[in-house]
Amino acid sequence: MRIEFILNGKKVGFDTHAETRLVDLLKNSAKVQSLRTSCYKGICRGCSVLFNGDLVSSCLIPVFQARDSEIVSYEGLSKSYEIKDILSGFEDEEYFPCDYCRPGKIMTIHSILESYSDPDDNQILEAFEGINCSCTDKSTLLKAVKTGAFYRRRRRRARNI
């Protein structure tokens, strides 16, 4: 079957089987390097993408559901201004996730900041439930997300002036 969708702003098409998981198509055919296939249960968030604007674990999506959708991976987000707020928060709080979990964590933080302009600890921790990489501690993660939220609010206010 032929599946066409928009990936990181570009229309793409692939011949594949309907039962193929989106993560496998993105990794193997679209060559999206940032996706991790750790659990295939939607828990680890290593395969997170924005699917029509919503954060999803691409390992849970059968590829036929991607038809005519818009998908943004870490690679697409990394080309936007939105990521700069998150990276500034990382730098200020000396939060350095490992290369393995970094893309999934950034996608999750972006999703948090799109939903909450000033997220509290519970909102952040709930979004990160199931992500168990030990590369950084939760208190530093909380500070980095809140600092990133500050930068995003400031940038958006400046844009509206």
Stockholm file with secondary structure:
# STOCKHOLM 1.0

chainA/1-161         MRIEFILNGKKVGFDTHAETRLVDLLKNSAKVQSLRTSCYKGICRGCSVLFNGDLVSSCLIPVFQARDSEIVSYEGLSKSYEIKDILSGFEDEEYFPCDYCRPGKIMTIHSILESYSDPDDNQILEAFEGINCSCTDKSTLLKAVKTGAFYRRRRRRARNI
#=GR chainA/1-161 SS CEEEEEETTEEEEEECCTTSBHHHHHHHTSCCTTCCCSCSSSSSCTTEEEETTEEEEGGGSBGGGGTTCEEECHHHHTTSTHHHHHHHHHHHHTCCCCTTTHHHHHHHHHHHHHHCSSCCHHHHHHHTTTCCCTTSCHHHHHHHHHHHHHHHHHHHHHHHC
#=GC SS_cons         CEEEEEETTEEEEEECCTTSBHHHHHHHTSCCTTCCCSCSSSSSCTTEEEETTEEEEGGGSBGGGGTTCEEECHHHHTTSTHHHHHHHHHHHHTCCCCTTTHHHHHHHHHHHHHHCSSCCHHHHHHHTTTCCCTTSCHHHHHHHHHHHHHHHHHHHHHHHC
//
